[in-house]
C-alpha cells in the first residue's frame, strides 16, 4: 500500500464536505450551464484553498510545529467560545462578526444553525469524552457563513469552518445538516490528535472519523440509539428526499441513479476496495472511507444502546492515543480492538463486537 513521506503534499490538505468527484460529475453532467459553471467555480476555489493550506502545512513542518495554532490574538478558555462571521457572499475571510458566545439569536438561520451545531459538537466531545474544544486547549470555534456566491461546499481550513450556500439546484445550504457541521469540526480534532495523513487509507480513516463523530453528534441531539438512527451523512445538503452524501449503514446506497451524480461509489467492504492514484480523491479518501464507516456502524449496533457511549468512546480513545499518522485500516482495526479491551476488559461484549465488525468488512 502506498504511503506518504513526512513532507508529502498529501498531508492534511483542504478537507471538504462534498468530495471532488461529486463536483466533477456536476461540472460534466449538470442539467444546466449554471449548475456546471457553479460546480467548476466551487472546484476552483477548493483547489485554491487546498494549495494555500499546503504551503502553511509545509511551513509548520519545516519549523517542527505540530497540530495547529490559534488565530492571532485569540485567547483560550475552559468554556466553549463561538464566533460566527458572515462573508456576505464574498471570498473575504473571516468576514463580519455577527454572533459571539452568549449573544442573541440572529435573524439569519445559517448563523443560528452553525452556532447551535458547534455547541452540540462541543457538547459531545466535552461532556462525553472530557475534551476542551477542538484542540483540547480551549480554542475558540470560528465559523464563516455565506462564503462566496452559490459555493457548493463546506470545509475546515486548518483554523476555522467555512460554509457555502449551495446552488439551490443540486446542493442546498451547507449549514442545514448538523452532521456536516460536526464532520468538518472533527477534522480539527483529528488534526490535533492522530494527524492522519490525508491520502490513501490513512486519509480514508481521516474522513471516516469525521463521519463517525458527525453522526454521533446528530444521534445524540436526537436522542437516538444505534438501531434507531438512519446513519446518513448530509441528507439535507444533497437536494432530494432519496439522496444523501454518504450512508454508514449501507455504503454505496446514499444516492442511486441520481440524474447528475449517478450512483454512490463507496464500497462497504475490502472486497470492493477502490485502488486509485493519488491525484484521484487523494487516493480514494472519500470513496474508501465507506469501509471503516461500515465497520463503526456494525460495531455500534453490535454493542447496542447509544452509540456515543461505548462505540464512540472506543473510537475517540483510538484517535487520541493509539493511531500513527500513516495508519492503515488494519492498524486502525487492531487499535480499536485494543481500545475496547482497555475500556471494557478482555473478552468483553464491546471487544467482540468491534472485532466482529472489522472481520465483516474484510479488514481482519
C-alpha positions as CSV (number, residue, x, y, z in Angstrom):
1,X,0.0,0.0,0.0
2,X,1.3,3.4,-0.9
3,X,2.1,5.9,1.9
4,X,3.4,9.4,2.0
5,X,6.7,10.7,3.3
6,X,6.7,13.3,6.1
7,X,6.8,16.2,3.7
8,X,4.4,14.8,1.2
9,X,1.9,17.3,-0.1
10,X,-1.0,15.0,0.5
11,X,-0.6,15.5,4.3
12,X,-3.6,17.4,5.6
13,X,-4.9,19.3,2.6
14,X,-8.3,21.0,2.5
15,X,-11.0,18.8,3.8
16,X,-14.4,19.5,2.3
17,X,-17.9,18.1,2.9
18,X,-18.5,17.3,-0.8
19,X,-15.9,15.0,-2.4
20,X,-14.2,16.4,-5.6
21,X,-15.6,13.5,-7.7
22,X,-19.2,14.7,-7.0
23,X,-18.4,18.3,-8.1
24,X,-16.5,16.9,-11.1
25,X,-19.7,15.0,-12.0
26,X,-21.8,18.1,-11.6
27,X,-19.4,20.1,-13.8
28,X,-19.6,17.4,-16.5
29,X,-23.2,16.4,-16.3
30,X,-25.1,19.2,-14.7
31,X,-28.5,19.8,-16.3
32,X,-27.9,23.5,-16.9
33,X,-25.0,25.7,-17.8
34,X,-25.5,27.4,-14.4
35,X,-25.1,24.1,-12.5
36,X,-22.0,23.2,-14.5
37,X,-20.4,26.6,-14.1
38,X,-21.1,26.8,-10.3
39,X,-19.5,23.3,-9.8
40,X,-16.4,24.3,-11.7
41,X,-16.1,27.5,-9.7
42,X,-16.5,25.5,-6.4
43,X,-13.7,23.2,-7.6
44,X,-11.5,26.1,-8.4
45,X,-12.0,27.7,-5.1
46,X,-11.4,24.5,-3.2
47,X,-8.2,23.9,-5.2
48,X,-7.0,27.5,-4.3
49,X,-7.6,26.9,-0.6
50,X,-6.0,23.5,-0.8
51,X,-2.8,24.9,-2.3
52,X,-2.8,27.7,0.3
53,X,-3.1,25.2,3.2
54,X,-0.4,23.0,1.8
55,X,2.0,25.9,2.0
56,X,1.1,26.6,5.6
57,X,1.5,23.0,6.5
58,X,4.9,22.9,4.8
59,X,6.0,25.9,6.9
60,X,4.8,24.3,10.1
61,X,6.6,21.1,9.3
62,X,9.8,22.9,8.4
63,X,9.7,24.7,11.8
64,X,8.9,21.5,13.6
65,X,5.4,22.5,14.6
66,X,2.6,20.0,15.2
67,X,-1.2,20.5,15.4
68,X,-2.4,24.0,14.6
69,X,-2.2,27.4,16.0
70,X,-5.0,29.7,17.1
71,X,-5.7,32.9,15.2
72,X,-3.5,35.9,16.1
73,X,-4.8,37.5,19.3
74,X,-7.0,34.5,20.1
75,X,-7.3,33.5,23.8
76,X,-8.0,30.1,25.1
77,X,-10.9,29.3,27.5
78,X,-12.0,26.4,29.7
79,X,-15.5,27.1,28.3
80,X,-17.0,27.0,24.8
81,X,-16.3,30.1,22.8
82,X,-18.1,30.5,19.5
83,X,-17.6,33.3,17.0
84,X,-19.8,33.4,13.8
85,X,-18.8,35.6,10.8
86,X,-20.7,36.5,7.6
87,X,-18.7,36.7,4.4
88,X,-21.6,38.4,2.7
89,X,-21.2,36.1,-0.4
90,X,-17.7,37.3,-0.9
91,X,-14.4,35.4,-0.5
92,X,-13.2,37.7,2.2
93,X,-12.4,35.8,5.4
94,X,-13.4,35.7,8.2
95,X,-16.0,38.3,7.3
96,X,-18.1,40.4,9.6
97,X,-18.7,39.2,13.1
98,X,-22.4,38.6,13.5
99,X,-22.7,36.5,16.7
100,X,-20.5,35.7,19.6
101,X,-20.7,33.3,22.6
102,X,-23.9,34.1,24.6
103,X,-25.2,36.6,22.0
104,X,-28.8,36.7,20.9
105,X,-30.2,34.7,18.1
106,X,-29.7,36.1,14.6
107,X,-32.4,36.7,12.0
108,X,-30.2,34.7,9.7
109,X,-31.0,30.9,10.0
110,X,-27.5,30.0,8.8
111,X,-25.9,31.9,11.7
112,X,-28.0,30.1,14.2
113,X,-27.5,26.7,12.6
114,X,-23.7,26.8,12.8
115,X,-23.8,28.4,16.3
116,X,-26.0,25.6,17.6
117,X,-24.1,23.0,15.6
118,X,-20.8,24.0,17.1
119,X,-22.4,23.9,20.5
120,X,-23.8,20.4,20.0
121,X,-20.4,19.2,18.7
122,X,-18.5,20.7,21.6
123,X,-21.1,19.2,24.0
124,X,-20.4,15.7,22.7
125,X,-16.6,15.9,23.0
126,X,-16.7,17.9,26.2
127,X,-19.4,16.1,28.2
128,X,-18.8,12.6,26.9
129,X,-15.1,12.5,26.4
130,X,-13.7,15.3,28.5
131,X,-12.3,17.4,25.6
132,X,-11.8,21.1,25.9
133,X,-12.8,22.4,22.4
134,X,-11.3,21.3,19.1
135,X,-7.7,21.3,20.2
136,X,-8.4,20.2,23.8
137,X,-6.9,23.6,24.9
138,X,-10.0,25.8,24.6
139,X,-9.6,27.0,21.1
140,X,-12.4,29.4,20.1
141,X,-14.6,27.8,17.4
142,X,-14.6,30.3,14.5
143,X,-17.1,29.8,11.6
144,X,-17.9,31.8,8.5
145,X,-21.3,31.5,6.7
146,X,-22.3,32.8,3.2
147,X,-18.9,32.3,1.7
148,X,-18.9,33.3,-2.0
149,X,-21.9,33.0,-4.3
150,X,-23.6,29.6,-4.5
151,X,-20.4,27.9,-3.3
152,X,-21.1,24.2,-3.2
153,X,-19.1,23.0,-0.2
154,X,-18.1,23.5,3.4
155,X,-14.6,23.0,4.7
156,X,-12.3,23.1,7.7
157,X,-9.3,25.2,6.5
158,X,-7.0,24.4,9.4
159,X,-8.2,27.0,11.8
160,X,-11.9,27.7,11.1
161,X,-15.0,26.5,9.4
162,X,-16.3,27.9,6.1
163,X,-19.8,27.3,4.7
164,X,-21.2,27.9,1.2
165,X,-24.9,28.4,0.5
166,X,-25.1,25.8,-2.3
167,X,-26.6,26.5,-5.7
168,X,-30.2,25.6,-4.7
169,X,-30.4,23.1,-7.6
170,X,-28.1,20.3,-6.7
171,X,-26.9,21.3,-3.3
172,X,-28.7,23.2,-0.5
173,X,-27.2,25.3,2.3
174,X,-24.2,23.6,3.9
175,X,-25.4,24.8,7.3
176,X,-28.5,22.7,7.1
177,X,-27.1,19.4,8.3
178,X,-25.8,19.1,11.9
179,X,-23.7,16.1,10.9
180,X,-21.9,18.1,8.2
181,X,-21.0,20.8,10.8
182,X,-19.8,18.2,13.2
183,X,-18.0,16.3,10.5
184,X,-15.9,19.3,9.5
185,X,-15.1,20.4,13.1
186,X,-14.0,16.8,13.8
187,X,-11.3,17.3,11.1
188,X,-9.8,19.8,13.6
189,X,-9.9,17.2,16.4
190,X,-8.1,14.7,14.1
191,X,-5.6,17.4,13.1
192,X,-4.6,18.0,16.7
193,X,-4.6,14.3,17.7
194,X,-3.6,11.5,15.3
195,X,-3.0,14.0,12.4
196,X,-3.9,11.3,9.9
197,X,-2.1,11.8,6.6
198,X,-4.8,12.8,4.1
199,X,-4.2,10.3,1.4
200,X,-4.9,6.6,0.7
201,X,-6.0,4.5,3.7
202,X,-5.0,7.0,6.4
203,X,-6.9,9.7,4.5
204,X,-9.9,7.5,4.3
205,X,-9.7,6.9,8.1
206,X,-9.4,10.7,8.5
207,X,-12.7,11.1,6.6
208,X,-14.3,8.2,8.5
209,X,-13.5,9.6,11.9
210,X,-15.3,12.8,10.8
211,X,-18.3,10.8,9.6
212,X,-18.4,8.8,12.9
213,X,-18.5,11.8,15.2
214,X,-20.6,13.8,12.8
215,X,-23.2,11.0,13.0
216,X,-22.8,10.7,16.8
217,X,-23.5,14.4,17.3
218,X,-26.7,14.1,15.2
219,X,-27.8,11.0,17.1
220,X,-27.1,12.5,20.5
221,X,-29.0,15.6,19.6
222,X,-32.0,13.4,18.5
223,X,-31.7,11.0,21.5
224,X,-31.4,8.0,19.1
225,X,-30.0,4.6,19.9
226,X,-27.7,3.0,17.3
227,X,-30.5,0.8,15.9
228,X,-32.9,3.8,15.5
229,X,-30.5,6.1,13.6
230,X,-30.5,6.3,9.8
231,X,-26.7,6.7,9.7
232,X,-26.9,9.1,6.7
233,X,-24.5,12.0,6.3
234,X,-25.6,15.2,4.5
235,X,-29.2,14.2,3.8
236,X,-30.3,17.8,3.6
237,X,-27.3,19.1,1.7
238,X,-27.9,16.9,-1.4
239,X,-31.3,18.0,-2.6
240,X,-33.9,15.3,-3.0
241,X,-35.7,13.1,-0.4
242,X,-34.0,9.9,-1.7
243,X,-30.4,11.3,-1.5
244,X,-27.6,11.9,1.0
245,X,-23.9,12.3,0.6
246,X,-23.0,9.1,2.4
247,X,-24.5,6.1,4.2
248,X,-22.6,4.5,7.0
249,X,-25.2,1.7,7.4
250,X,-25.1,0.8,3.7
251,X,-22.2,2.5,1.8
252,X,-22.9,2.7,-1.9
253,X,-26.6,3.5,-1.4
254,X,-26.6,7.1,-0.3
255,X,-27.7,8.1,-3.8
256,X,-28.6,5.7,-6.6
257,X,-29.3,6.6,-10.2
258,X,-29.1,10.3,-9.4
259,X,-29.8,12.3,-12.6
260,X,-26.5,14.2,-12.3
261,X,-24.2,12.3,-9.9
262,X,-25.1,8.7,-10.9
263,X,-24.7,6.2,-8.1
264,X,-22.7,6.4,-4.8
265,X,-19.3,4.7,-5.4
266,X,-18.5,3.9,-1.8
267,X,-17.6,0.2,-1.0
268,X,-18.9,-1.4,2.2
269,X,-16.1,-3.9,2.4
270,X,-12.5,-4.7,1.3
271,X,-13.9,-6.9,-1.4
272,X,-14.7,-3.7,-3.4
273,X,-11.8,-1.5,-2.2
274,X,-11.1,1.2,-4.8
275,X,-7.4,1.3,-5.8
276,X,-6.9,4.8,-7.1
277,X,-4.0,7.1,-7.9
278,X,-3.0,9.9,-5.6
279,X,-4.5,12.6,-7.9
280,X,-8.0,11.0,-7.8
281,X,-9.7,11.8,-4.5
282,X,-6.3,11.7,-2.7
283,X,-6.1,8.0,-3.4
284,X,-9.8,7.4,-2.5
285,X,-10.1,9.1,0.8
286,X,-13.8,9.9,0.4
287,X,-14.6,6.7,-1.5
288,X,-12.9,4.1,0.6
289,X,-14.0,5.7,3.9
290,X,-17.2,3.7,3.4
291,X,-15.3,0.6,4.7
292,X,-14.3,1.9,8.2
293,X,-17.7,3.8,8.3
294,X,-19.5,0.5,7.9
295,X,-17.2,-1.1,10.5
296,X,-18.2,1.5,13.0
297,X,-21.9,1.1,12.2
298,X,-21.6,-2.6,12.7
299,X,-19.7,-2.2,16.0
300,X,-22.2,0.4,17.3
301,X,-25.2,-1.8,16.5
302,X,-23.4,-4.9,17.9
303,X,-22.7,-3.1,21.2
304,X,-26.2,-1.6,21.3
305,X,-27.6,1.4,23.1
306,X,-26.5,5.0,22.5
307,X,-23.5,4.7,20.0
308,X,-21.6,7.7,21.6
309,X,-21.5,6.0,25.0
310,X,-19.3,3.0,24.1
311,X,-18.5,2.7,20.4
312,X,-17.8,6.4,20.2
313,X,-15.6,6.3,23.3
314,X,-13.6,3.4,21.8
315,X,-13.1,5.3,18.5
316,X,-12.2,8.5,20.4
317,X,-9.6,6.8,22.5
318,X,-8.2,5.2,19.4
319,X,-7.9,8.6,17.6
320,X,-6.3,10.3,20.6
321,X,-4.0,7.6,21.9
322,X,-3.4,4.6,19.5
323,X,-3.0,5.7,15.9
324,X,0.1,6.7,14.0
325,X,-0.4,9.4,11.3
326,X,0.1,6.8,8.5
327,X,-2.3,4.3,9.9
328,X,-3.9,1.7,7.6
329,X,-7.3,0.1,8.0
330,X,-5.7,-3.0,9.6
331,X,-3.8,-0.8,12.1
332,X,-7.0,1.0,13.0
333,X,-8.8,-2.2,13.4
334,X,-6.3,-3.5,15.9
335,X,-6.2,-0.2,17.7
336,X,-10.0,-0.1,18.2
337,X,-9.9,-3.7,19.4
338,X,-7.2,-2.7,21.9
339,X,-9.1,0.4,22.9
340,X,-12.3,-1.7,23.6
341,X,-10.2,-4.1,25.6
342,X,-8.7,-1.2,27.6
343,X,-12.0,0.4,28.3
344,X,-14.3,-2.7,28.9
345,X,-11.9,-5.6,29.5
346,X,-10.6,-8.6,27.6
347,X,-13.3,-10.8,26.1
348,X,-16.0,-8.1,26.7
349,X,-19.0,-7.8,24.6
350,X,-17.6,-4.5,23.3
351,X,-14.3,-6.0,22.3
352,X,-16.0,-8.9,20.5
353,X,-18.4,-6.5,18.7
354,X,-15.5,-4.3,17.4
355,X,-13.5,-7.4,16.3
356,X,-16.6,-8.9,14.5
357,X,-17.3,-5.6,12.7
358,X,-13.8,-5.4,11.2
359,X,-14.0,-9.0,10.2
360,X,-17.3,-8.5,8.5
361,X,-15.9,-5.7,6.3
362,X,-12.9,-7.9,5.5
363,X,-10.2,-5.8,7.1
364,X,-9.0,-8.5,9.5
